[in-house]
């Protein structure tokens, strides 16, 4: 129990360091501390001897989240190493841009698969949690529907005029992640901890899934526009608009908020599931 509590404190400290690094535009450090945070949550679940019925599924979910964060850290380092390697001609610049977009799309899809599978592993613990009544179940069901509606509106608001079927096929992993998080969010009202930590965590993870879906849609449309430009469009490879933000700008705060939401969602979901299992075990 002491080890589990110590790992919980370590997760909180590492999470705060990750958010702080994101606030200072230190992307690599932020991802590194995110890996530490999620690994500590996985260790907390594994050492929670008073929650034997759920600890393996919860630990597996947190561990998968940690692997996804580690993969993103590896990709970020690769991307930083590749900066400035594009050739000077327009054709070479366009080819480099298309390759970068393709790699970004693949990474976004893999991250979405990791989120969906991690939440599915957490969902395996829900049937073992104590029932909480109809009222909370109705509230979380309404929240889940709101998440699905918001996701639909985000996809519908994607700029440009891409083929809808192709866009939906490209968004399959993120759409699955949204559906899974919404389903677990809805069920967390029927079975969960007394304080609603599991529900709060699933709300935050649902926000992460919706944001990932919107980001993937925008990235895919950018790729599609370059591959299938409109007849009256004139592309000038080499003249690019930066979507990044300089250090100290307001968008860096948004990056820190995104980090806090993702780590907070995972942490609350893990702690909530373990707490609910302990509550269920008490006479």
NUZA-579666 format. One record per residue: residue number from 1; residue in three letters; y, x negated, z of N, C-alpha, C in turn. Coordinates in pm, whole numbers, padded with zeros to 5 digits. Each point is the difference from the previous one (the first is absolute). Example, Ala and Ser with C-alpha at 12.3 -4.5 7.8 and 13.67 -1.06 7.14 Angstrom:
{1,ALA,{-00569,-01319,00780},{00119,00089,00000},{00120,-00090,00000}}
{2,SER,{00105,00035,-00072},{00119,-00082,00006},{00109,00077,00073}}
# end
This chain:
{1,UNK,{-00121,-00084,00000},{00121,00084,00000},{00125,-00087,00000}}
{2,UNK,{-00001,-00110,00076},{00114,-00090,00002},{00023,-00063,-00136}}
{3,UNK,{-00109,-00041,-00065},{00013,-00060,-00132},{00056,00101,-00099}}
{4,UNK,{-00047,00124,00007},{00052,00103,-00089},{00149,00024,00023}}
{5,UNK,{00043,00003,00126},{00143,00018,00030},{00081,-00119,-00048}}
{6,UNK,{-00054,-00121,00017},{00070,-00119,-00047},{00017,-00001,-00150}}
{7,UNK,{-00102,00045,-00072},{00011,00007,-00146},{00101,00107,-00041}}
{8,UNK,{00010,00107,00078},{00100,00102,-00030},{00140,-00058,00013}}
{9,UNK,{00024,-00077,00106},{00130,-00065,00018},{00027,-00098,-00114}}
{10,UNK,{-00102,-00076,-00038},{00015,-00095,-00110},{00036,00071,-00130}}
{11,UNK,{-00061,00117,-00023},{00030,00077,-00121},{00145,00047,00000}}
{12,UNK,{00050,00044,00116},{00138,00046,00009},{00097,-00115,-00027}}
{13,UNK,{-00027,-00116,00063},{00089,-00116,-00017},{-00001,-00047,-00146}}
{14,UNK,{-00119,-00012,-00058},{-00011,-00045,-00139},{00065,00101,-00095}}
{15,UNK,{-00014,00130,00031},{00064,00101,-00083},{00151,-00011,00002}}
{16,UNK,{00056,-00023,00118},{00145,-00017,00010},{00046,-00124,-00076}}
{17,UNK,{-00078,-00108,00008},{00035,-00122,-00075},{-00008,00025,-00151}}
{18,UNK,{-00097,00081,-00043},{-00012,00032,-00142},{00121,00079,-00048}}
{19,UNK,{00041,00099,00079},{00117,00080,-00036},{00126,-00086,00000}}
{20,UNK,{00012,-00088,00099},{00116,-00088,00006},{00006,-00094,-00120}}
{21,UNK,{-00116,-00053,-00040},{-00003,-00088,-00117},{00037,00077,-00127}}
{22,UNK,{-00045,00124,-00012},{00037,00082,-00115},{00150,00027,-00001}}
{23,UNK,{00057,00021,00117},{00143,00025,00011},{00081,-00120,-00048}}
{24,UNK,{-00055,-00121,00021},{00067,-00123,-00041},{-00042,-00046,-00139}}
{25,UNK,{-00068,00087,-00074},{-00045,-00030,-00136},{-00098,-00117,-00005}}
{26,UNK,{-00078,-00017,00107},{-00104,-00104,00005},{-00134,00069,-00030}}
{27,UNK,{-00024,00025,-00128},{-00113,00082,-00041},{-00134,-00063,00040}}
{28,UNK,{-00015,-00129,-00020},{-00127,-00065,00032},{-00029,00007,00150}}
{29,UNK,{00100,-00028,00082},{-00018,00007,00144},{-00030,00143,00044}}
{30,UNK,{00066,00096,-00062},{-00024,00140,00034},{-00144,00040,-00028}}
{31,UNK,{-00052,-00041,-00117},{-00138,00032,-00033},{-00098,-00072,00092}}
{32,UNK,{00032,-00123,00035},{-00089,-00076,00089},{-00011,00067,00137}}
{33,UNK,{00113,00041,00056},{-00003,00068,00129},{-00063,00138,-00011}}
{34,UNK,{00012,00062,-00117},{-00069,00129,-00021},{-00151,-00019,00006}}
{35,UNK,{-00050,-00108,-00060},{-00143,-00031,00007},{-00043,-00018,00145}}
{36,UNK,{00081,-00073,00078},{-00032,-00022,00141},{-00001,00133,00076}}
{37,UNK,{00098,00085,-00028},{00007,00131,00066},{-00126,00082,-00024}}
{38,UNK,{-00038,00010,-00126},{-00116,00083,-00035},{-00130,-00062,00048}}
{39,UNK,{-00009,-00132,00000},{-00119,-00065,00054},{-00011,00024,00150}}
{40,UNK,{00114,-00001,00070},{-00002,00028,00143},{-00042,00144,00028}}
{41,UNK,{00043,00094,-00084},{-00043,00139,00015},{-00150,00014,-00023}}
{42,UNK,{-00051,-00074,-00099},{-00144,00001,-00024},{-00075,-00054,00122}}
{43,UNK,{00051,-00111,00057},{-00063,-00055,00119},{00009,00093,00119}}
{44,UNK,{00111,00071,00013},{00014,00096,00109},{-00106,00108,-00009}}
{45,UNK,{-00023,00050,-00123},{-00102,00104,-00017},{-00139,-00054,00032}}
{46,UNK,{-00029,-00121,-00044},{-00132,-00057,00023},{-00028,-00023,00148}}
{47,UNK,{00104,-00032,00076},{-00018,-00029,00143},{00019,00121,00089}}
{48,UNK,{00024,00118,-00060},{00019,00122,00080},{-00137,00056,00038}}
{49,UNK,{-00057,-00054,00106},{-00134,00040,00041},{-00006,00144,00053}}
{50,UNK,{00117,00056,00035},{00003,00137,00053},{00013,00104,-00112}}
{51,UNK,{-00006,-00045,-00126},{00006,00094,-00113},{-00111,-00034,-00099}}
{52,UNK,{-00126,00003,00046},{-00110,-00047,-00085},{-00025,00085,-00123}}
{53,UNK,{00035,00129,00003},{-00034,00089,-00110},{00091,-00020,-00122}}
{54,UNK,{00116,-00059,00021},{00094,-00011,-00112},{00042,-00144,-00029}}
{55,UNK,{-00034,-00094,00087},{00061,-00132,-00013},{-00040,-00072,-00130}}
{56,UNK,{-00122,00023,-00050},{-00042,-00072,-00119},{00074,00051,-00124}}
{57,UNK,{00014,00130,-00013},{00072,00053,-00117},{00148,-00033,00007}}
{58,UNK,{00057,00007,00121},{00142,-00033,00015},{00024,-00147,-00028}}
{59,UNK,{-00089,-00086,00052},{00012,-00144,-00025},{-00014,-00031,-00148}}
{60,UNK,{-00092,00068,-00068},{-00018,-00023,-00143},{00125,00039,-00078}}
{61,UNK,{00061,00114,00038},{00122,00042,-00067},{00113,-00100,00020}}
{62,UNK,{00021,-00044,00126},{00105,-00097,00028},{-00029,-00133,-00069}}
{63,UNK,{-00128,-00039,-00003},{-00037,-00124,-00066},{00028,00004,-00149}}
{64,UNK,{-00024,00116,-00063},{00030,00013,-00142},{00149,-00008,-00026}}
{65,UNK,{00080,00063,00088},{00145,-00013,-00011},{00043,-00146,00008}}
{66,UNK,{-00063,-00076,00091},{00033,-00141,00014},{-00035,-00078,-00127}}
{67,UNK,{-00113,00032,-00062},{-00039,-00066,-00125},{00100,00030,-00111}}
{68,UNK,{00048,00124,-00006},{00100,00036,-00101},{00129,-00079,00022}}
{69,UNK,{00042,-00012,00126},{00120,-00078,00029},{-00019,-00146,-00036}}
{70,UNK,{-00119,-00054,00028},{-00029,-00139,-00035},{00001,-00020,-00152}}
{71,UNK,{-00053,00097,-00074},{00002,-00008,-00147},{00144,00002,-00051}}
{72,UNK,{00084,00085,00059},{00140,00003,-00041},{00071,-00130,00031}}
{73,UNK,{-00035,-00063,00112},{00056,-00131,00034},{-00040,-00103,-00104}}
{74,UNK,{-00128,00002,-00039},{-00049,-00094,-00102},{00072,00024,-00133}}
{75,UNK,{00016,00126,-00040},{00068,00031,-00126},{00146,-00042,00005}}
{76,UNK,{00063,00017,00115},{00140,-00039,00011},{00016,-00150,-00017}}
{77,UNK,{-00091,-00077,00059},{00006,-00146,-00015},{-00023,-00042,-00145}}
{78,UNK,{-00093,00067,-00068},{-00023,-00029,-00141},{00123,00032,-00084}}
{79,UNK,{00061,00113,00029},{00118,00041,-00075},{00115,-00097,00022}}
{80,UNK,{00017,-00047,00123},{00106,-00096,00029},{-00024,-00132,-00072}}
{81,UNK,{-00128,-00038,-00014},{-00033,-00125,-00068},{00022,00010,-00151}}
{82,UNK,{-00007,00123,-00054},{00013,00019,-00144},{00143,00020,-00045}}
{83,UNK,{00095,00006,00091},{00140,00024,-00036},{00051,-00113,-00090}}
{84,UNK,{00062,00039,-00110},{00060,-00098,-00088},{-00093,-00059,-00103}}
{85,UNK,{-00122,00053,-00011},{-00096,-00055,-00095},{00003,00069,-00136}}
{86,UNK,{00081,00104,-00018},{00003,00070,-00129},{00068,-00085,-00106}}
{87,UNK,{-00043,00018,-00124},{00057,-00076,-00111},{00138,00054,-00036}}
{88,UNK,{00069,-00073,-00094},{00137,00037,-00030},{00018,00099,-00111}}
{89,UNK,{-00094,00013,-00093},{00018,00090,-00113},{-00009,00146,00044}}
{90,UNK,{00055,00088,-00082},{-00002,00142,00033},{-00143,00054,00003}}
{91,UNK,{-00080,-00038,-00099},{-00138,00047,-00004},{-00076,-00046,00123}}
{92,UNK,{00019,-00126,00038},{-00069,-00051,00117},{00050,00066,00127}}
{93,UNK,{00130,00028,00006},{00057,00067,00118},{-00055,00142,00014}}
{94,UNK,{-00009,00071,-00114},{-00056,00135,00003},{-00146,-00002,00042}}
{95,UNK,{-00077,-00096,-00054},{-00141,-00010,00037},{-00015,-00031,00149}}
{96,UNK,{00086,-00088,00051},{-00005,-00034,00143},{00036,00121,00085}}
{97,UNK,{00099,00079,-00047},{00041,00119,00074},{-00113,00102,00004}}
{98,UNK,{-00065,00022,-00115},{-00111,00095,-00006},{-00115,-00045,00089}}
{99,UNK,{-00029,-00130,-00001},{-00108,-00052,00085},{00033,00018,00148}}
{100,UNK,{00126,-00024,00036},{00042,00018,00139},{-00012,00146,00043}}
{101,UNK,{00038,00090,-00090},{-00012,00143,00032},{-00146,00041,00014}}
{102,UNK,{-00086,-00050,-00088},{-00142,00032,00010},{-00059,-00049,00131}}
{103,UNK,{00035,-00122,00037},{-00050,-00054,00127},{00053,00082,00117}}
{104,UNK,{00127,00040,-00007},{00056,00083,00105},{-00069,00134,00011}}
{105,UNK,{-00032,00059,-00114},{-00072,00128,00000},{-00138,-00015,00063}}
{106,UNK,{-00071,-00108,-00035},{-00133,-00022,00057},{00008,-00019,00151}}
{107,UNK,{00099,-00072,00045},{00015,-00023,00144},{00033,00129,00074}}
{108,UNK,{00088,00081,-00060},{00034,00128,00062},{-00122,00090,00009}}
{109,UNK,{-00083,00001,-00105},{-00120,00083,00002},{-00098,-00048,00106}}
{110,UNK,{-00021,-00131,00009},{-00093,-00053,00100},{00050,00030,00142}}
{111,UNK,{00131,-00012,00020},{00057,00033,00131},{-00022,00148,00033}}
{112,UNK,{00017,00086,-00100},{-00021,00143,00022},{-00147,00030,00031}}
{113,UNK,{-00093,-00067,-00071},{-00141,00017,00032},{-00029,-00041,00144}}
{114,UNK,{00060,-00112,00041},{-00020,-00045,00138},{00052,00099,00101}}
{115,UNK,{00117,00059,-00027},{00056,00101,00091},{-00091,00122,00006}}
{116,UNK,{-00047,00047,-00116},{-00085,00119,-00003},{-00131,-00025,00074}}
{117,UNK,{-00064,-00114,-00025},{-00128,-00030,00065},{00018,-00024,00149}}
{118,UNK,{00110,-00065,00039},{00026,-00021,00142},{00018,00131,00075}}
{119,UNK,{00074,00093,-00059},{00019,00130,00064},{-00132,00078,00003}}
{120,UNK,{-00081,-00013,-00105},{-00130,00066,00000},{-00088,-00051,00115}}
{121,UNK,{00005,-00130,00026},{-00076,-00055,00112},{00052,00055,00133}}
{122,UNK,{00131,00011,00013},{00055,00062,00121},{-00044,00145,00012}}
{123,UNK,{-00012,00067,-00115},{-00038,00142,00001},{-00141,00020,00055}}
{124,UNK,{-00085,-00102,-00010},{-00135,00013,00053},{-00001,00020,00152}}
{125,UNK,{00108,-00041,00066},{00008,00016,00145},{00047,00138,00042}}
{126,UNK,{00063,00074,-00091},{00061,00128,00038},{-00101,00101,00055}}
{127,UNK,{-00119,00018,-00060},{-00094,00099,00056},{-00041,-00029,00144}}
{128,UNK,{00010,-00125,00044},{-00039,-00034,00138},{00113,00019,00099}}
{129,UNK,{00117,00044,-00045},{00115,00014,00088},{00006,00141,00058}}
{130,UNK,{00068,00017,00113},{00004,00132,00064},{00084,00101,-00077}}
{131,UNK,{-00041,00128,00006},{00074,00108,-00066},{00131,00026,00074}}
{132,UNK,{00104,00036,-00076},{00132,00019,00059},{00059,00138,-00024}}
{133,UNK,{-00070,00091,-00062},{00052,00136,-00014},{00059,00029,-00136}}
{134,UNK,{00024,00130,-00022},{00043,00048,-00130},{00146,-00033,-00027}}
{135,UNK,{00086,00008,00101},{00142,-00016,-00023},{00032,-00136,-00059}}
{136,UNK,{-00053,-00106,00060},{00025,-00133,-00054},{-00062,-00016,-00138}}
{137,UNK,{-00114,00062,-00022},{-00064,-00007,-00131},{00086,00062,-00109}}
{138,UNK,{00065,00111,00031},{00087,00065,-00097},{00120,-00089,-00032}}
{139,UNK,{00056,-00063,00103},{00117,-00086,-00020},{-00036,-00118,-00092}}
{140,UNK,{-00112,-00066,00029},{-00037,-00115,-00083},{-00041,00043,-00141}}
{141,UNK,{-00056,00120,-00014},{-00033,00049,-00133},{00128,00021,-00082}}
{142,UNK,{00104,00053,00064},{00127,00019,-00069},{00060,-00135,-00039}}
{143,UNK,{-00009,-00098,00090},{00049,-00135,-00030},{-00076,-00060,-00119}}
{144,UNK,{-00131,00021,-00003},{-00081,-00053,-00110},{00042,00061,-00134}}
{145,UNK,{00023,00130,00000},{00045,00067,-00122},{00137,-00055,-00043}}
{146,UNK,{00088,-00023,00097},{00132,-00056,-00031},{-00013,-00138,-00063}}
{147,UNK,{-00095,-00080,00049},{-00022,-00132,-00059},{-00044,00012,-00145}}
{148,UNK,{-00092,00092,-00028},{-00048,00018,-00137},{00112,00048,-00092}}
{149,UNK,{00083,00092,00049},{00111,00049,-00080},{00100,-00112,-00028}}
{150,UNK,{00029,-00079,00103},{00093,-00111,-00017},{-00053,-00100,-00102}}
{151,UNK,{-00130,-00027,00005},{-00060,-00092,-00096},{00015,00055,-00142}}
{152,UNK,{-00028,00129,-00017},{00014,00061,-00132},{00142,-00008,-00052}}
{153,UNK,{00098,00024,00087},{00139,-00008,-00041},{00040,-00143,-00035}}
{154,UNK,{-00055,-00098,00075},{00031,-00140,-00028},{-00052,-00042,-00137}}
{155,UNK,{-00121,00043,-00032},{-00056,-00032,-00131},{00077,00072,-00111}}
{156,UNK,{00036,00126,00025},{00074,00076,-00101},{00138,-00059,-00025}}
{157,UNK,{00057,-00066,00100},{00134,-00059,-00014},{-00003,-00139,-00062}}
{158,UNK,{-00116,-00046,-00043},{-00009,-00132,-00062},{00088,-00005,-00125}}
{159,UNK,{00089,-00100,-00012},{00089,-00004,-00116},{-00075,-00025,-00130}}
{160,UNK,{00062,00036,-00110},{-00063,-00018,-00130},{-00081,00123,-00039}}
{161,UNK,{-00070,-00013,-00110},{-00081,00111,-00051},{-00139,-00049,-00036}}
{162,UNK,{-00077,-00049,00100},{-00133,-00054,-00029},{-00100,00114,-00019}}
{163,UNK,{-00113,-00026,-00069},{-00105,00102,-00011},{-00055,00033,00139}}
{164,UNK,{00000,00129,00032},{-00038,00041,00135},{-00143,-00039,00034}}
{165,UNK,{-00093,00022,-00094},{-00140,-00032,00027},{-00019,-00149,00024}}
{166,UNK,{00063,-00083,-00082},{-00011,-00145,00019},{00060,-00043,00133}}
{167,UNK,{00111,00062,00036},{00063,-00033,00128},{-00091,00036,00117}}
{168,UNK,{-00062,00117,-00004},{-00088,00042,00108},{-00123,-00090,00009}}
{169,UNK,{-00053,-00042,-00115},{-00114,-00092,00001},{00039,-00134,00062}}
{170,UNK,{00121,-00046,-00029},{00046,-00126,00058},{00021,00012,00150}}
{171,UNK,{00031,00120,00047},{00031,00022,00142},{-00123,00039,00082}}
{172,UNK,{-00119,-00003,-00058},{-00119,00046,00070},{-00016,-00059,00141}}
{173,UNK,{00009,-00133,00018},{-00021,-00054,00136},{00102,00051,00101}}
{174,UNK,{00126,00006,-00042},{00103,00044,00095},{-00011,00150,00027}}
{175,UNK,{-00035,00077,-00102},{-00020,00143,00022},{-00116,00024,00096}}
{176,UNK,{-00106,-00080,-00014},{-00113,00012,00094},{00045,-00036,00141}}
{177,UNK,{00081,-00106,00012},{00049,-00039,00132},{00083,00111,00063}}
{178,UNK,{00082,00067,-00080},{00081,00111,00053},{-00090,00115,00044}}
{179,UNK,{-00100,00034,-00082},{-00090,00109,00035},{-00078,-00031,00129}}
{180,UNK,{-00048,-00123,00012},{-00079,-00038,00118},{00086,00002,00126}}
{181,UNK,{00118,-00060,-00008},{00087,-00001,00119},{00044,00140,00038}}
{182,UNK,{00026,00085,-00101},{00038,00138,00030},{-00115,00076,00066}}
{183,UNK,{-00123,-00023,-00048},{-00116,00068,00059},{-00022,-00043,00144}}
{184,UNK,{00009,-00130,00027},{-00019,-00047,00137},{00115,00045,00089}}
{185,UNK,{00121,00004,-00056},{00114,00053,00075},{-00025,00145,00041}}
{186,UNK,{-00049,00081,-00093},{-00027,00140,00031},{-00106,00013,00108}}
{187,UNK,{-00106,-00081,-00007},{-00109,00010,00098},{00038,-00058,00135}}
{188,UNK,{00102,-00089,00004},{00038,-00061,00128},{00059,00100,00097}}
{189,UNK,{00048,00114,-00049},{00050,00102,00092},{-00112,00076,00068}}
{190,UNK,{-00114,00011,-00067},{-00115,00069,00058},{-00076,-00089,00095}}
{191,UNK,{-00007,-00129,-00035},{-00071,-00096,00086},{00083,-00128,00009}}
{192,UNK,{00040,-00035,00121},{00082,-00119,00017},{00029,-00024,00147}}
{193,UNK,{00090,-00092,00027},{00035,-00032,00138},{00103,00098,00053}}
{194,UNK,{00013,00004,00130},{00087,00098,00066},{00147,-00022,-00036}}
{195,UNK,{00040,-00126,-00018},{00141,-00032,-00026},{00036,00006,-00148}}
{196,UNK,{-00094,00024,-00086},{00030,00011,-00143},{00027,-00133,-00068}}
{197,UNK,{-00051,-00110,00056},{00022,-00131,-00062},{-00070,-00010,-00135}}
{198,UNK,{-00122,00056,-00008},{-00071,-00004,-00127},{00076,00077,-00108}}
{199,UNK,{00054,00115,00036},{00078,00078,-00097},{00124,-00076,-00044}}
{200,UNK,{00070,-00062,00095},{00120,-00077,-00035},{-00035,-00116,-00093}}
{201,UNK,{-00111,-00067,00029},{-00042,-00110,-00086},{-00033,00047,-00141}}
{202,UNK,{-00067,00115,-00011},{-00035,00051,-00131},{00122,00048,-00077}}
{203,UNK,{00100,00051,00069},{00125,00037,-00067},{00063,-00124,-00064}}
{204,UNK,{00005,-00110,00076},{00059,-00123,-00053},{-00083,-00056,-00115}}
{205,UNK,{-00132,00002,00012},{-00084,-00048,-00110},{00012,00088,-00124}}
{206,UNK,{00020,00130,00021},{00023,00089,-00114},{00131,-00035,-00071}}
{207,UNK,{00102,-00036,00078},{00126,-00042,-00061},{-00021,-00127,-00083}}
{208,UNK,{-00080,-00092,00054},{-00031,-00123,-00074},{-00070,00033,-00132}}
{209,UNK,{-00095,00092,00005},{-00075,00037,-00120},{00090,00065,-00105}}
{210,UNK,{00090,00088,00043},{00091,00065,-00094},{00094,-00102,-00063}}
{211,UNK,{00051,-00091,00082},{00088,-00105,-00053},{-00075,-00088,-00100}}
{212,UNK,{-00125,-00033,00032},{-00079,-00082,-00093},{-00021,00072,-00132}}
{213,UNK,{-00021,00130,00006},{-00018,00079,-00122},{00127,-00001,-00085}}
{214,UNK,{00115,00019,00063},{00127,-00001,-00073},{00028,-00138,-00060}}
{215,UNK,{-00028,-00106,00076},{00023,-00136,-00050},{-00091,-00032,-00118}}
{216,UNK,{-00127,00039,00010},{-00094,-00026,-00109},{00042,00079,-00125}}
{217,UNK,{00046,00122,00018},{00045,00079,-00114},{00117,-00066,-00070}}
{218,UNK,{00098,-00048,00077},{00116,-00066,-00059},{-00041,-00129,-00071}}
{219,UNK,{-00090,-00076,00059},{-00045,-00125,-00061},{-00077,00027,-00129}}
{220,UNK,{-00087,00102,00003},{-00078,00032,-00119},{00089,00046,-00113}}
{221,UNK,{00103,00080,00030},{00092,00047,-00103},{00077,-00118,-00060}}
{222,UNK,{00036,-00098,00082},{00067,-00119,-00053},{-00091,-00073,-00098}}
{223,UNK,{-00127,-00014,00038},{-00097,-00065,-00089},{-00017,00082,-00128}}
{224,UNK,{-00015,00130,00012},{-00021,00088,-00116},{00120,-00005,-00094}}
{225,UNK,{00121,-00007,00056},{00120,-00003,-00083},{00004,-00126,-00085}}
{226,UNK,{-00046,-00112,00055},{-00002,-00124,-00076},{-00111,00000,-00106}}
{227,UNK,{-00112,00061,00034},{-00113,00002,-00093},{00021,00103,-00111}}
{228,UNK,{00052,00117,00037},{00023,00109,-00095},{00146,00042,00004}}
{229,UNK,{00090,-00082,-00048},{00143,00035,00006},{00033,00115,-00094}}
{230,UNK,{00104,00073,00037},{00045,00109,-00087},{00055,-00056,-00131}}
{231,UNK,{00000,00084,-00104},{00041,-00047,-00132},{00147,-00042,-00003}}
{232,UNK,{00082,00065,00082},{00142,-00033,-00002},{00038,-00098,00109}}
{233,UNK,{-00100,-00064,00063},{00029,-00094,00108},{-00001,-00141,-00055}}
{234,UNK,{00089,-00083,00050},{00008,-00140,-00041},{-00019,-00085,00125}}
{235,UNK,{-00112,-00072,00003},{-00029,-00083,00116},{00053,-00140,-00024}}
{236,UNK,{00051,-00062,00103},{00046,-00136,-00007},{-00071,-00081,00108}}
{237,UNK,{-00120,-00049,-00032},{-00069,-00084,00098},{00088,-00119,00036}}
{238,UNK,{00006,-00030,00125},{00083,-00109,00047},{00126,00050,00067}}
{239,UNK,{00038,00125,-00026},{00113,00060,00069},{-00058,00100,00098}}
{240,UNK,{-00013,-00040,00125},{-00072,00080,00099},{00093,00038,00114}}
{241,UNK,{-00025,00115,00056},{00073,00047,00117},{-00086,-00025,00122}}
{242,UNK,{00050,-00070,00096},{-00078,-00032,00119},{-00015,00124,00087}}
{243,UNK,{-00123,00026,00044},{-00024,00110,00093},{-00011,-00050,00142}}
{244,UNK,{00014,-00128,00016},{-00004,-00057,00134},{00135,00014,00066}}
{245,UNK,{00006,-00042,00124},{00125,00010,00073},{00032,-00135,00061}}
{246,UNK,{00125,-00041,-00004},{00036,-00126,00063},{-00016,00006,00150}}
{247,UNK,{-00018,-00115,00058},{-00020,-00005,00145},{00120,00060,00070}}
{248,UNK,{-00027,00081,00099},{00105,00061,00078},{00048,00134,-00052}}
{249,UNK,{-00056,00046,-00112},{00044,00128,-00053},{-00068,00115,00070}}
{250,UNK,{00044,00121,-00031},{-00054,00118,00068},{-00146,00023,-00036}}
{251,UNK,{-00041,-00044,-00120},{-00138,00023,-00040},{-00098,-00079,00085}}
{252,UNK,{00043,-00109,00059},{-00088,-00076,00087},{-00032,00078,00127}}
{253,UNK,{00094,00081,00045},{-00028,00087,00114},{-00108,00100,-00038}}
{254,UNK,{00007,00051,-00124},{-00102,00092,-00046},{-00137,-00067,00000}}
{255,UNK,{-00008,-00127,-00039},{-00126,-00072,00004},{-00053,-00009,00142}}
{256,UNK,{00088,-00024,00096},{-00041,-00007,00139},{-00049,00136,00049}}
{257,UNK,{00066,00106,-00043},{-00043,00134,00039},{-00139,00030,-00057}}
{258,UNK,{-00023,-00037,-00126},{-00131,00021,-00061},{-00109,-00075,00077}}
{259,UNK,{00031,-00123,00040},{-00097,-00078,00078},{-00028,00067,00133}}
{260,UNK,{00106,00047,00066},{-00017,00065,00129},{-00081,00128,-00012}}
{261,UNK,{00024,00077,-00106},{-00074,00125,-00020},{-00148,-00028,-00022}}
{262,UNK,{-00031,-00098,-00085},{-00140,-00032,-00030},{-00074,-00050,00123}}
{263,UNK,{00060,-00096,00070},{-00067,-00055,00118},{-00003,00101,00114}}
{264,UNK,{00108,00076,00016},{00003,00103,00103},{-00104,00108,-00025}}
{265,UNK,{-00017,00037,-00127},{-00101,00101,-00032},{-00140,-00047,00032}}
{266,UNK,{-00033,-00123,-00040},{-00133,-00054,00029},{-00022,-00013,00150}}
{267,UNK,{00102,-00050,00071},{-00014,-00020,00144},{-00017,00130,00076}}
{268,UNK,{00082,00099,-00032},{-00011,00128,00069},{-00132,00069,-00030}}
{269,UNK,{-00047,-00011,-00125},{-00127,00063,-00036},{-00116,-00063,00077}}
{270,UNK,{00000,-00133,00009},{-00108,-00070,00073},{00004,00034,00148}}
{271,UNK,{00117,-00014,00061},{00012,00027,00144},{-00028,00147,00029}}
{272,UNK,{00048,00089,-00085},{-00024,00142,00021},{-00147,00036,-00006}}
{273,UNK,{-00073,-00057,-00098},{-00143,00029,-00011},{-00077,-00053,00121}}
{274,UNK,{00033,-00121,00044},{-00068,-00057,00117},{00032,00079,00127}}
{275,UNK,{00126,00038,00015},{00039,00078,00118},{-00070,00136,00000}}
{276,UNK,{-00008,00064,-00116},{-00065,00131,-00007},{-00148,-00011,00035}}
{277,UNK,{-00064,-00109,-00045},{-00141,-00019,00032},{-00021,-00016,00151}}
{278,UNK,{00092,-00073,00064},{-00010,-00015,00147},{00021,00133,00070}}
{279,UNK,{00097,00079,-00050},{00023,00131,00058},{-00121,00091,-00014}}
{280,UNK,{-00069,-00013,-00112},{-00118,00081,-00024},{-00116,-00040,00090}}
{281,UNK,{-00003,-00129,00038},{-00110,-00049,00083},{00019,00033,00148}}
{282,UNK,{00122,00035,00039},{00025,00031,00142},{-00059,00136,00035}}
{283,UNK,{-00053,00014,00120},{-00057,00127,00043},{00110,00104,00021}}
# end
